[in-house]
C-alpha cells in the first residue's frame, strides 16, 4: 500500500505530522480562519477543518494574498496524495514569489520520498535549492534528496546534500543524529600508500611482541516502534515515520514478523531520547534494542 492509496484520514494525518513536527520550521499560517482549520484537523476533526478551508478558497479571489496560504492549508489536510500534490504544485507554479512557495517545495520533497519516488524527490529539492537559495528549509529537503540520490546510485551528489543538511542542522540534535548516520558513508577514503613506499606493520606490544589487535566495531542502538505481520500496517507506519523525518526501516525475523525500527544511535542514551520523542509523536510502546 502506497501513500496515494491510503484512506483520506490517514493521508491528512501524515501531512499534518510533517508540518506540525516541532523540529521543522515552516511559515506560520497568519489567517485566523486557517489557524482554526488546522487546529481542528490536528485535534482529529479533519472534516471540519477541510470544510473551513474549502469555503475560504471558494470566496477568496486567486489574486488575494491569502489565497496561496489557503492552498497550503488545504494541502496539509488533503484527503489523498493526489490532492496534496495538486495544491502544492499550484503554489509553486502560480505563487512562486509568495512566502509559502519554499514550504510547498519542502512538503512536496518529503511526500515524493515517502512515496518511494527518488526521481521526483530530487527534482523538487533541487528546485528549492535553485529558486530559494536562502530558504532555511533547504537542509530538510536536502536530507530527503540525498537519500533519494543514494537510491539512484549518485553517491557524489548525495554526499554533497548530506553535508548541506549537516551544516544546516543547527541545534536540532535529532535531525543532526539522523543526518550524521548517513554522513558516515560519505567519509573521505583513507590516503593511499604512494608508489614505492613501504607499508609499516602495526606496532608491537612491549610485553609480548604481538601485533596490536584492530578494535572491533562497536554496535549501535535503535528504537523498535512496531512488530506486525501485516505489510499494509508496515507501509503505513513507515510512511508516517519518514514524513516526520525519522530514519525508519524494516527488519524481518524468522517468525515472519516485520519489525519497524528507527535510527542507529551510538549510545543507549541517544536511543532513549529518540524513544521518548517517538512515544510522544506516534504513541504505542517503542523500546530500545541493540543492533550489531
Steps between C-alpha positions, in 0.01 A plus 500: 500500500639837398414845628270569206285200593460585868165612629440875523541524874836321491643724230374811680671393821823415317510846345419664831780308670750640253385858550437504873812311607685722752833464322379629163477876445223585259341836429219554750142534382404861569130496407299427814253286304779277374655481845168373631461253211841348565437490874182303442672260263791447736261422784330231290215701346645475151170533313414822684840646423467411132157660483636832628782500247269397217260789573787746522645394165155539345465859621856633454619645172804320354673838511450532875825469698326249727419264213836312487490475878160336474632261234780400736250436780291293260806293410582438866163336565417365154316165481744337256853536367383612156320801649800580719724500193258707292468775763874515564586518131249779453676704770838436339389586146250782558631652824874448482571840655277437803639420848356147470670383181805350672272333759309341212821370343618352829175313557499386138854366544401311815183364343681368191763339722229332710347371176839348410540716190868605508495678162215733601655545844827637366321712242294679768800546732727629225237754403490619859880532496494687170205734550526565874872484590446693824214284627561348844301197381773383261678271751179301560428467130860410426496222760215329314663574164834359611344165589316505167830561320650203684213287368578633153867399547620861486720491808687821417194725490343315791804572715497868399143533620568302818773750582261788431242343730762447770624860472144625536396275789581767757402399854247239389658192658248251360542625144878516537508137619293388203725681253821387671403136452498551123803729509710202610473350151646823359820493704805562276698183419824444679810634323653239272860397554723675239660280237826351623430576864520230763193429707593488867380217723278569802703587811598204718396469859795575733412198716429221252624618164157424352333735254249740650154359419264709288210618717174333409226736378256608769136405468218751476161553659164545331141557610243238404162656432289215369507122442219364282433250222289738290687663211231770480560604862872506435465722194272743680729534801813534285337780307398682817845470653688605188284803436557602863873484430590177678742255338274194498564155355361147516664190644331163446560219748482122455143492636378723218459819702578836341679712757514874437804660654624857511860624495839356575621688806851480642385500862203362690432850636449639149268211417301560819451865406373390158275245675341779705439715189350207311263420785379861500455516122369157401393345830524128569784347698828561314805347667877503456673200342865410445617464141830345389 
